[in-house]
């Protein structure tokens, strides 16, 4: 399943997020909550919500060609597995976001849940709006930088 769309939500007092209805089936067998894997300094941080199998495929493919004993591979592996948490949807289709991830992504009560292909992302609402505005102004340049494939 590809996760698509943008949904405004609010976290409750216990930092629980209600999963949008259209994604509940795909996440019924559990979720992995993980720190977003930003590769640029200053990139906005989010909490990613993955189906467990998709997170395993992602981390396996990222680490596949690296020497597992190299310092960079070990550091990346630590990041992937130290900042991810296995969880399940509760009876009300909610998932609790751990304090470590709340802090990492700068989340407060008002959030936006976005589809990001293989996972969902949970954004601070203000940061999402700022990022979307920035990205929308840069889309022509981003597209042009990809070159003409025709």
C-alpha positions in Angstrom: 0.0 0.0 0.0 1.2 3.5 -0.8 0.4 6.1 1.9 -1.0 9.3 0.4 -2.8 12.4 1.6 -2.6 15.1 4.3 -4.8 14.9 7.5 -5.0 17.4 10.3 -5.1 15.8 13.8 -4.6 16.6 17.4 -2.8 14.5 19.9 -4.6 13.8 23.2 -3.1 14.4 26.6 -1.3 11.0 26.5 0.3 11.8 23.1 -2.0 9.4 21.3 -2.7 9.8 17.6 -5.8 8.5 16.0 -4.7 6.8 12.7 -6.7 8.0 9.7 -9.4 5.5 8.8 -8.1 4.7 5.3 -4.8 3.4 6.8 -6.0 1.3 9.7 -6.1 -1.9 7.7 -2.5 -1.6 6.5 -1.4 -1.0 10.1 -3.6 -3.5 11.8 -0.8 -6.0 12.4 1.4 -3.5 14.2 3.5 -0.4 13.5 7.0 0.9 13.9 7.3 4.4 15.1 10.6 5.9 14.0 12.5 9.1 13.8 12.5 10.4 10.3 15.7 9.7 8.4 16.8 13.2 7.4 19.9 13.4 5.3 20.3 17.2 5.1 21.2 19.4 8.1 18.2 21.6 9.0 15.7 19.3 7.3 12.3 19.2 9.2 12.1 16.3 11.5 9.0 14.0 11.7 7.8 10.8 13.3 7.4 8.1 10.7 4.8 5.4 11.1 5.7 2.2 9.2 4.2 -1.2 8.8 6.9 -3.4 10.4 7.7 -5.3 7.2 8.2 -2.0 5.3 10.5 -0.6 7.9 12.6 -3.8 7.9 12.9 -3.7 4.1 13.9 0.0 4.3 16.6 -0.5 6.9 17.8 -3.7 5.3 18.2 -2.1 1.9 19.9 1.0 3.3 22.4 -1.1 5.2 22.8 -3.9 2.6 25.9 -2.6 0.8 27.7 -1.3 3.9 30.5 -3.1 5.7 28.6 -4.0 9.0 31.8 -3.3 11.0 32.4 0.2 9.6 31.8 3.1 12.0 29.3 4.7 9.6 27.3 1.5 9.3 27.3 0.9 13.0 26.2 4.5 13.6 23.4 4.3 11.1 22.3 1.0 12.5 22.1 2.5 16.0 20.1 5.4 14.7 17.6 3.1 12.9 17.1 0.8 15.8 17.6 3.1 18.8 15.0 5.6 17.6 12.3 3.2 16.5 9.6 1.6 18.6 7.3 -1.4 18.0 3.7 -0.6 18.8 0.1 -1.6 17.9 -3.1 0.3 17.4 -5.3 0.3 20.4 -9.1 -0.5 20.4 -9.8 3.1 19.3 -7.2 3.0 16.4 -4.7 5.2 18.2 -1.0 4.9 18.7 1.0 6.6 21.5 4.0 8.5 20.3 6.9 8.0 22.7 8.4 11.1 24.5 11.7 10.6 22.7 10.1 10.9 19.3 7.8 13.8 20.4 10.9 15.7 21.3 12.9 14.7 18.2 10.1 16.0 15.9 9.1 19.0 18.1 5.5 17.8 18.3 2.9 19.4 20.4 -0.9 18.9 20.3 -1.6 20.1 16.8 -0.2 17.8 14.1 -0.5 16.9 10.5 -0.3 13.3 9.3 1.0 12.9 5.7 1.3 10.0 3.4 4.9 9.5 2.3 4.7 6.5 0.1 5.9 3.6 2.2 5.0 5.2 5.5 3.1 8.0 7.2 4.8 11.0 8.7 3.6 13.0 11.7 4.5 16.7 11.6 4.2 19.6 13.9 1.4 21.5 12.2 3.2 24.9 12.0 6.4 23.2 10.7 4.4 21.3 8.1 2.8 24.5 6.8 6.2 26.3 6.6 7.8 23.3 4.8 5.0 22.9 2.3 5.1 26.6 1.4 8.9 26.3 0.9 8.7 23.1 -1.1 5.9 24.5 -3.3 8.0 27.5 -4.3 11.0 25.2 -5.1 9.1 22.5 -7.1 9.9 24.1 -10.5 13.7 24.1 -9.7 13.6 20.6 -8.2 11.8 19.3 -11.3 14.2 21.1 -13.7 17.2 19.7 -11.8 16.1 16.2 -12.6 16.8 16.7 -16.3 14.7 16.0 -19.4 14.1 12.2 -19.8 12.1 12.5 -23.0 
